[in-house]
């Protein structure tokens, strides 16, 4: 039996249109049969940082409202929550529009501050996760993600959105522990199996391409997608972007270890036809061209092939967010600006992701440019 992924065209964030599309994709995947008869359902959007919805960094509040309204008609209890990368939680809730969406729907927003150490003996690389308490206590999790590019993981959609289930600053500890992209991707696959979302939805009405996940280009895609399998959902989304899903380390890890469905021929696409909704000029992040090489050679060579975070001093306001978010503490802020210690940098790109001003860019190094030339030659 094939894994269902539903696609619905949605041209705007007008409430009526979004609600229609949410109900359409939920119907196509048989959502009512998947939801629990009792207990609390947790809605987990992407609430990365305190930004307005039109920046396309976070899940749009109209999508969260429509999903919450749908669920409130069918579930005993409902709550909304996430663990932002930066910013005070009340501010993030207000700026992203999630607080307003929750008030309209009469659903509480819960904090992910309290953690529950959760053992996962079946983990291939990670045997315990510091999960947020609402994630552990809920009867089901409905994952409402944003379709974006990502510096470290190439792509962030339904699967990577689950990293927000890890409580607060503990995310930095996992970045330090799993520095290689393939290891980090496998850790995300382990997290997926542990959390096991009941339904995943992707807000691709306006996504983000280029230098995602926070400073790329808002990109009109005009789709809402949903599936019981977040892996299959992300695979279809990458095909919508006309990108190879195996360039995303976490999807490659899922294929190698049999987590979810990664093969397009085993996915049943419902609603729209894939070939009718593909985006031909979707920009992938810097380093995608050489990413297949980083799966084979880790360590020093991988670091030479991977993009380099560079401070654009003319945009920098010396707020210190980059230093605060750097897991190995390789960044310092002084009177002459921001300095990144190259030998200490693990290339997790948290600094680029969480800089409020877009002052950190990812540039190709000399080895990466050489490797890209070789890859282009071999593809001819």
C-alpha positions, 0 to 999 in steps of 0.5 A, a space after each residue: 500500500 502506498 503512502 498518501 501525500 495530499 496536495 492542494 492549490 492555495 493561492 493566498 492566506 485569505 482565511 476562507 481559502 486556507 480553511 477550505 484547503 486544510 479541510 481538503 488535504 485532511 479529507 484526502 489523507 483520512 485524518 479523522 481516522 488517524 486522530 485519537 478519540 480522547 486526550 490532548 492533541 498538540 499542534 506544533 508549528 514552526 515558531 523559529 523567532 519573533 518575526 512577522 508572518 510575511 517574512 516566511 520564516 515561520 508557519 503562517 498563523 492562518 494555517 495554524 488557525 485553520 488546522 486548530 479549528 479543524 482539530 477542535 471540532 474532532 478532538 477532546 482537547 487542543 494546545 499549541 506550542 513550540 520551542 523558538 531558537 531565539 526571543 522571549 516566548 511571549 514575544 515570539 507568539 505575538 510577533 508570529 501571529 500565533 497568539 492571535 490565532 490561538 485566541 481566535 480558536 480558543 486554544 491555549 499556547 503552552 511553553 516548551 521550557 520544561 523538559 522531560 529526559 526521554 529514553 529511546 533504546 531503539 535510537 540508532 545514534 541517539 538513545 535519549 532526548 530532552 523533550 518538551 513536557 507538552 510533547 511527552 504528555 500529549 496523546 497526539 502531535 499534529 506537525 504544521 511546518 513551513 517549506 524552506 531551505 536550510 544551510 545545514 540540512 539543505 531543506 527544512 520541512 515536516 521532519 526537521 520541524 520536529 527539532 523544536 520538540 527538543 527543549 530550549 538551549 538543549 538544541 545546542 548540546 545536540 549540535 555539539 554532539 552530532 557535528 557531521 551532517 550525516 550524524 545530525 540527520 540520523 539524530 533527526 531520524 531518531 527523533 522522528 521515530 520517537 515523537 511519531 507525529 500523527 499528521 504532518 502539514 506543510 505550509 507552502 503557500 509562501 515558502 522560502 528558498 535561497 539562504 534559508 531558514 531565516 534569511 532566504 527569499 519568500 517564495 510564492 509556491 501556492 500549495 498546502 500539503 499533508 500526510 501521515 508520514 512526514 518523510 514522504 511529505 518532505 520528499 514530495 516537497 523537494 520534488 515540487 522544488 525540483 531538488 534531489 531529496 537525497 541531498 538532504 542529510 536527514 532524508 538520506 538517513 531515513 532512506 538508509 535506515 528505513 524510516 518513513 517512505 523516501 521513494 517517490 514511486 511508493 508514494 500516492 500523491 492525491 489532489 494535484 499532480 506533481 508535474 503540475 505544481 513543480 517550481 522550476 527556479 527554486 533556489 537551493 542553499 549554498 553548498 548543495 552542489 557538493 553536498 553528495 561529497 560530504 556524505 562520503 568524506 567527513 571530518 576535515 574534508 567535509 569542513 573544507 567542502 561545506 560553506 563558511 559563515 562570514 560576517 557582513 560587518 556593514 549589517 552587523 549591530 553587535 547584538 551578540 545573538 550569534 555568539 549566544 547561539 554558537 554551540 562551540 562558543 567560537 564567536 566573539 563580539 568586540 569593539 571592531 565587530 564580530 569574529 568567528 574562530 575558524 578552527 572552532 567553528 563546527 559549521 552548524 550555521 546556528 549563527 546564520 539562522 538566528 541572526 536578527 539582521 541577516 548579517 551572517 552569510 554562507 560563502 563557498 570556500 576554495 575547496 568547495 568551488 573546486 569540488 563544484 567544478 569537478 561535480 559539474 564536469 562529472 555530470 556532463 
